[in-house]
Amino acid sequence: MTQPPNTIPRELEVQDFRSPLGRIQLNLSRNGDVSAFTFDILRCQYVIHHAARQFIHPAPPFCRLFLFFKAGGRIVMDGRQTEFVPGTLYLLGDEHPFQTTYDQGSELLYIHVCATDHTLRSIFTGGQGVRTLDYPEMSTLLSRAYRNGGALEIQSAVTAVLGRFAAAELPQLQERHLLSRHFLPIFEAAGKTPPAQLRVEELAATMRMTPSALSKSFRRRTGMTLKEYLTRLYLKRAGELLLYSNAPTKEIAVTLGHPDPHYFYDTFKRLAGCTPTAYRTRHRGYALLG
């Protein structure tokens, strides 16, 4: 007998962001334009369902990559039902509520991924929620990589699979990319300047706009305010340094552009909800891919 659906709240799902397994950088080119993508692997796990199970995800904060080996199930997303077929790759877009049913005896590999472009926006939020890829070679590549257990092999396989999904939507993604090219000086400054030293007023002067006009234009084209973008950028770089390096927090503060370590402590705690030391300690011991 199938158990009642188990609702997975967003508060529980976001915990995957606290222990990322690895990062993939990928550039795709079309008609001379290059789009840059970042895939953060948050979880990679093999599951066997000995009994039929149902789950409801009301606010999924990241994408999911599914590959079934035996049996299957179904998913209802955006008012449509999709049957899970073994051997087919499925990518579930983030921010699309869904309900899944796993059949008894189903065996699957699932990977949680945060997929963003150069503006730090998700690349699979829009459009259809469930994307499929019937490509036996890709399924075999991902399956073999996981069974072999090699971190670099898994990373390479995930890159190949997600690259296929991204390539299928490259025209739409590049259209969005072209809309944001108007702010190229901002993104260039963000790539060269320590995030703690980025100021809306200075970026506005670079664009020869008032701060108010720039923020409105930035939000209209990218879907978020410039201040929101700078906050995301700061937390992203601070989190990378805390999780992927052994540098002391004083050194990280300097790298981020803080004149004093205390500014790093106060800023990070205000934005992340915990101190840099607590953030790092919480994740110490996790293995990193690559």
C-alpha positions, 0 to 999 in steps of 0.5 A: 500500500502506498504511503501518504505523500511526504512534503519536503519543505524548502527549509529542508531542501536548502540545507543541500547548499551548505555542503556542496560537492563540487563545481563545474564551469562550462562555456557554450558557443553559438554564432560566435557568442559564448555563454558561461554557465556554472553548475554546483553539484549539491548532492549525488546519491543512488536510491532503491525504493523497496516500497512505493513512495510519494513526495511533494516538493512545494518550492524546489530551490535547485535542479534535479537530474534523474536516471532510473535503472529499474522500474520508474514512477511519475511526476506531476509538474506544471499541471502535466504528468510525465512517466519516468522510464529507465535509461532516460535522463530527466532534468527538473527545473528549479522553482517548479513545484512538483509531486513524484511517485516512485514505484516499488522496486525503482532504482535511480541515481539523482543529482541536485544541481544549482545551475546559473549563468554569469548573472548568478540567475538559474538557467533552468527556471523558466520554460518547461519544468521537466526536460528529457534526454533520450541519449543512451550514451549519456546515460551509460556515461553517467551510470558508469561514472557513479558506479566507478566512484571516481570524483573526476569521472563523475564531474566529467559525466555530469558536465557532459549531461548538463551541457547537452541539456543547456545546449538544447536551450542555448538560443533562449539562454543566449537571448537572455544573455544578450539582454544583460550585455548592456551591463557588461561593464558591471559584470567586468567590474564584478570579475576584477573587484573584490566583492566587498568593495563593489558599490552601486554608486560607483557602478552607476558612475561607470554606466553614466547613470544615476543609482536609481535609474541603473537599479531599475534598468538592471532589474527590468533586464535581469529580474533582480536589483543590482543590490541583490546581485551584489549580495549574491556575488558576495555570498558566493565568493565568501562561501567558496573561500570558506568551503574550498580553501583552508585560508584563515578568515583574516586572509579571506577578509582581505581577499574579499576586500574588507579593510578589517576582519571584523567587517567580514565577520559582521557582513557575513553574519548579517547576510548568511545568518551565521559567522564565517567560522560557524559556517566553515565548521559546520561543513568541515569533513565533507568531501569535495569533487575535484 
